[in-house]
Amino acid sequence: MPDTAKMPGSERETATWPGTNQAGDDLRMQALAHAGIGTWQLLLQTDEFSCDETAARLLGAGEAFPRSGNAADLLACVALQDRPDIGVRIQLCSQMGTPIHRSFRRFAQAGVEGWLELTASRVQLPDGQQALIGTLQDITDWRETEDPQKQSGEVLALALESAGAGTWEIRLDEPHLFRLSPAALRMYCLPPDHPGTMTRDEWISLIDPESAADMAGTLDRFIGSTEPHMAEFKVRDLGEGERWLRIHGCAVNGEDGLPEKIVGLIYDDSERKKADEKLRESECLLRLSQEAARIGTFMTEPGGVTIGSEQFFRNLGLPADTGILEHEMRARLYHPEDRDRVRANIDAVIAERQDYHEMEYRIYRADNGEERWMLSRIRPIWDGQGRPLRIAGAHIDITEAKSAALKLRRTEMLNRGIVDSSPDCIMVLDISGRLRFISKRGREALGINDENSLIGHYWPDQWPPEARAHVAAAIADAAQGSTGRFNARGAVRRGTRRWWDAVVSPLMNEHGEITRLLAISRDVTELREQSERIRWAAEHDTLTGLANRNTFDHRLDELIDQARLRKENIGLLALDVDDFKQVNDTLGHDAGDALLKTLATRVRGLLREGDFVARLGGDEFAVVLKDIPDDTVLPKLGERIIAALNQPIPHGGCILDCRVSIGAAIFPQHGNTRDELLKSADTALYAAKSRGRNNILLYESSLRSELDRRSAMISKARSALRADNVEPFYQPQICLRSGQVDGFEALLRWRDKDGALHAPAEIEAAFADLELAHEISERMQDRIIDDMRRWREDGLEFGHVAVNAAAAEFSRNDFASRLLDKLDAARVPANYLQVEVTETVFLGRGADHVGAALQALKARGIAIALDDFGTGYASLSHLKNFPVDVIKIDRSFIRDLVRDTDDTAIVCALLGLAGKLNIKTVAEGIETPEQASFLIRQGCDVGQGYFFGRPLAASSVPDIIARTSRVSA
C-alpha cells in the first residue's frame, strides 16, 4: 500500500528510549486515547507483542483481541491482500530500522471492515532490549471521502495513459499560447523540466519542415470551426529517430460565442507508421518473392469463378492481367487423365471439412499447349454456419523439379544397382555413426532382408563387444576428416563369423563440410585364412611342424630379453642327425622325412611347457629351455633325447636308426646374445661330432677351433678386399613365357692369392661383421655399376641387374642416397637396377631405416625384390608395409616341388597371392625341366637356377644373352 504521509524524524536508525516520567506518560496516553489513537510494542528478541486498549479495540473490530501475543497475532488482523506488505515493512523496520507509515485494510473477523493507519520506529529500551514502538488509528472515514475524487482523477489519468494519449490546449486570448501535458511533452521529445507552455511559432519549430506549412493551415482550420479535426505530421528529429504525431481537437467558444481555446488529444503514431511501412514492404516483398518463385495465388468462389494473381495466370500460359478465370476454361487446362482426380480431391476437401489439402496434377498451357506439372495447395474458408464460402490456394510449376526427381530416381536406381553388385558391404552413416543406408551385400552378411530394421541403429552395436571400440574409433577418425580403418570379426553368415577389413571415410558437401560417412567392409575371411596358412608356413617347418629358423631366432631373442630382466638362465641344445645323408641316399627321401618327423615328435614330448624345439634347416635342430637351475639339466635332457631317438623307427617294412650329436650352451654363461649362444652351442656340437657322434657335449672355453675357423674366414675376406679380388658373377633370370633373358642376379665371388675362385659361403663369417660386410657390399656395387655402364655403352640389352642388400647395408641411413649417387655418377638409369632384400633386413640392426631407403629407391624407378620369400617371419606384413615389386620363391620350396605336396601347395599359394597383389614372381633354384614346366603352368613369371645357367663372369654376359635370343626365336 502507498505511504499515507511522511513521519517527521523517520531516519533509519534505532532511537534511544528517553527515560521514564510516569506523570507525563499517563497524560500522553490519555490524549492519544481521546484522539482514538492506540499504541503497540514488539520486543524483537522475544517476539512479544503488546498493545493498549484502544489498539486492541481497533484491531479486534469489536471482538476480544488479546493485548499481548506475538507478531503473527498482529498480522492476523491485516486483510489478506495487504498482509504481505505489512509483514515486509515490519521485517525492514526490525532489521534495518526503516520507519513504518502504512495504511491497510482490517481483516473482517466480525464482518466489520475498515482502514487502519500503522506507524512504528525501532528503539532501544532502558533495559537494552530492541523494540518496535508504534501507533494505530482508524482512517476509514478519511479514505471514503478521498477515494471518489481521487479515483475519478486516477481513472481519467489511467484512461489517457492506456490510450497512449497526451493533452494539449491553445489559449487564443494569450498570443496563441500552447499548453502541453507531460505525456505530450514526451512525444515532442522535450525535457521533463519543460514548463509545458509555448507560443505558436515555438510549436511550429518543433514540426519537420516538410509538414510545418501544412500544419499552419491545419491549425487555422481548427480555430475557424467548432467541428472536431484530425491531423498527422512529422516532428523534427531530435536524436530520437523519425517520429509521427496525430492530433485530435476542436475549438471551444467562450461566453461571447467566439472561440476561446482549442483543446484536444495527441497520440504518438510513429510505431503505427513504421508498421504500415513494413506492411507495405512485406506485401511488396511477398509479391516479388511469389513471382520469383513462380507461385501463383488464387481464390475460387462457389460458382467456380477463380480470381488469381498475375503469376497465377502466367503459370497457366494466360495473360498476366486476365484477372478472372471461368470454371469451364480452367477445367479445359487440366490434363484429361488428371481432371476427374482434381475435381474429386476438391469435393473431398469440402465433404470431409479438411483444413488443408495438397495435390499434384498436369496442365496444358493455354499459350503453347506444353504439358506442365503443377503443385497446388488449397484451404477452404467457412462461414459462421460451417458452409464453404470460397477456396483459397496457391500453385507452383514443378515440372523441372519432377523431371529432376525422375532423373534422380533413375540415378539412384543405377547407383543402387552398382552398389548392390559390389562384393563389398557398403554403408552410409551419419556423423554420429548411425546407419542410413546398407547395401544388398551388407544385408546378406547380417542375414536380414529389410534394411529398414537397421536404419537409425548405431553401427558399432552390430559388431561383437570386442570389436566395438575399434569400430567407434574408425567412425571418430572419419568424422574428423581422416580415414578410419579396422580389421575385426563381425557379422554372422550361415552360423560362422567372418573377418572384415573395413574402411570409414568422410563424405562432404559442396562447402567441404562433412555430412555423412561412407563405410566399406570387405570379407577377407578366405584371404586371412590363406594368409594364416602362408604365415604359418613362413614361421614353421612344413615337414615337422616345428618352428623354423627365423621363428627360432625371434623367440630366442624374446626369451633372452626376459631372462636378462629376471636374472634367469636359458639352456640351448643344438642337434644334428648323424649320417643323415646316408639315410636319404640309401633309403630315399621319404625315409629321411619319416626320420625327421619322428625326431620332432619324440623331442617335443620330452620338453616342459614353455620350452620349444625348432628345425633350423636340413637335419639341424635346436631346443631351448627356459629358466634352468644349473648346468646339469642340459646334459641330462640331452641323454634322454639320445635315448629316445635311439629307439627303433619303423618305416616301410624296415627299421630306421636315428643318432644325433648335441652341443649345449647356457645363457648368459656361454653367450650374452643369441648369436653368441648359438656360436657356443655350435662349437660344442662340432666337438661332439668329432668325438664319435651320438653324444652330448656342454660348451667349454677350450672348444675354440670353430671360432678359429670363423676367424680365418674373416681374414680371407679382408685379404680379398685388399687385393681387389672381390668380383660379381651374373646368373641369368629367364622369362618363363618367352625364354629370353629378363635380367641377371649379381652374385659375389672372390679369389684367393693363387687366383682360385671361391663362393661366398667360404667367407660367410665376414657377413656377420657389419663394417666388413659394408665394405664388401660397396666393392660389389662399384663393380656391378661399372659393368652395367660398359654394357649400355656397347648397346647390350641386358634387362636389369639384381643386387643383394644385406641387413648390414641398412645399419646406416644413407644406403639409398649412396647407391643412387653411384648410378648418377656412372650415368646409369636407376631402372636398370633391382635391389633384393631378405626378410632379415626388416628384423635386424638398421630395420628402422629400411622403409625410408626402399621408398627412396622405388621413387627413382628401382624395383624392390623380396628374396627367399616364404622362409622368413611375417612375410605378408612386409608385402603390405613395403614397396615390394618382386618376390623370389626360396629354393627350399622348389627343390622337392614335383614330389612334395606340401612344397607344391606352398608354391601355388605364393603364386596366387602374388597374382592378386600384382607382384612379379621369380622362382630360385630351378634345376630340372619338370620344375620349370610346373612353374610355367602355374603362372610364375621368371625362373633362375642351374637349369638355365650358372653364374658367369661379366665378360660372358653378352654370349648368354645372344644364345637365349636365338633359342627363343
Secondary structure, DSSP 8 states (H G I E B T S, - for coil): --BS---TT--SS-EE-----HHHHHHHHHHHHHTTEEEEEEETTTTEEEE-HHHHHHHHTTS---SEE-HHHHHTTB-TTTHHHHHHHHHHHHHH---EEEEEEB--TTS---EEEEEEEEEE-TTS-EEEEEEEEE-HHHHHHHHHHHHHHHHHHHHHHHHTEEEEEEETTSTTEEEE-HHHHHHTT--TT--SEE-HHHHHHTB-HHHHHHHHHHHHHHHT-SS-EEEEEEE--SSS--EEEEEEEEEEE-TTSSEEEEEEEEEE-HHHHHHHHHHHHHHHHHHHHHHHTTEEEEEE-TTS-EEE-HHHHHHTTS-TT--EE-HHHHHHHB-HHHHHHHHHHHHHHHHTT-S-EEEEEEEE-TTT--EEEEEEEEEEEE-TTS-EEEEEEEEEE-HHHHHHHHHHHHHHHHHHHHHHHSSSEEEEE-TTSBEEEE-HHHHHHHT-S-GGGTTTSBGGGGS-HHHHHHHHHHHHHHHTTS-EEEEEEEEEETTEEEEEEEEEEEEE-TTS-EEEEEEEEEE-HHHHHHHHHHHHHHHB-TTT--B-HHHHHHHHHHHHHHHHHHT--EEEEEEEETTHHHHHHHH-HHHHHHHHHHHHHHHHHTS-TT-EEEEEETTEEEEEESS-SSTTHHHHHHHHHHHHHTS-EEETTEEE---EEEEEEEETTS-SSHHHHHHHHHHHHHHHHHTTSSSEEE--TT--HHHHHHHHHHHHHHHHHHTT-EEEEEEEEEETTT-SEEEEEEEEEEE-TT--EE-GGGGGGGGGSHHHHHHHHHHHHHHHHHHHHHHHHTT-----EEEEE-GGGGGSTTHHHHHHHHHHHHT--GGGEEEEEEGGGGTSTTHHHHHHHHHHHHHTT-EEEEEEETSSSSHHHHHHHS---EEEE-HHHHHTTTT-HHHHHHHHHHHHHHHHHT-EEEE----SHHHHHHHHHTT--EE-STTT---B-GGGHHHHHHHHHHHH-
